[in-house]
Amino acid sequence: MSKLFDPSWHALQEKANAGSEREKLRVRVNQLETALRVLVDKLDVVHNSDDYMQVWGIAQVHVGPYNGPTYIEELERAKQVLEGGAQ
């Protein structure tokens, strides 16, 4: 019987294709998790830097307090996700 008409062969092919797609997704998730972890870590470093804090102090003296958008809630959510505490 030709592979073209063999249902078990097609089932194996579909399973292999699904496995390949899962592997691609697994790799992509790992890449995204790594990128998010690096970004979160860098934001923490910058946010806690004395140089960064001085910039805001100087800006506040010259321009006034900052009333624009912030990223604190989003950063905390990202940290929770990375720690496995939020889905």
C-alpha positions in Angstrom: 0.0 0.0 0.0 1.3 3.5 -0.9 2.1 5.9 2.0 -0.3 8.3 0.3 -3.3 6.0 1.3 -1.9 4.6 4.6 -3.8 6.4 7.5 -1.3 5.3 10.1 1.5 7.0 8.1 -0.5 10.2 7.9 -1.2 10.0 11.7 2.6 9.7 12.3 3.3 12.6 10.0 0.7 14.8 11.8 2.1 13.8 15.2 5.6 14.7 14.0 4.4 18.0 12.6 2.6 18.8 15.9 5.8 17.9 17.8 7.8 20.2 15.6 5.4 23.0 16.2 5.4 22.4 19.9 9.2 22.5 19.9 9.2 25.8 17.9 6.7 27.3 20.5 8.9 26.0 23.4 11.9 27.7 21.9 10.0 30.9 21.3 8.7 30.9 24.9 12.2 30.4 26.2 13.5 33.3 24.0 10.7 35.6 25.2 11.2 34.6 28.9 14.9 35.3 28.6 14.3 38.7 26.9 11.7 39.7 29.5 14.0 38.6 32.4 16.9 40.7 30.9 14.6 43.7 30.4 13.2 43.5 33.9 16.6 43.2 35.4 17.9 46.2 33.5 14.9 48.3 34.4 15.6 47.5 38.1 19.2 48.5 37.7 18.4 51.7 36.0 15.5 52.5 38.3 17.7 52.1 41.4 20.7 53.9 39.9 21.8 57.1 41.7 22.6 58.7 38.3 19.0 58.0 37.1 17.5 59.4 40.3 19.6 62.6 39.9 18.2 63.2 36.5 14.7 63.1 37.9 15.6 65.5 40.7 17.1 68.0 38.3 14.1 67.7 35.9 11.8 68.2 38.8 13.6 71.5 39.8 13.6 72.8 36.2 10.3 71.5 34.9 8.2 70.4 37.9 7.0 67.0 39.0 6.5 64.3 36.4 2.8 63.5 35.9 3.1 61.2 32.8 2.6 57.5 32.5 4.6 55.0 34.5 5.5 51.4 34.0 5.6 50.2 37.7 2.4 48.1 37.5 3.5 46.5 34.3 7.0 45.8 35.7 5.5 44.2 38.8 3.2 42.0 36.6 6.2 40.9 34.5 8.1 40.0 37.7 5.1 37.9 38.9 4.9 36.1 35.6 8.7 35.4 35.6 8.4 34.0 39.1 5.5 31.8 38.1 3.1 33.5 40.4 0.7 34.9 37.8 -0.7 33.4 34.6 
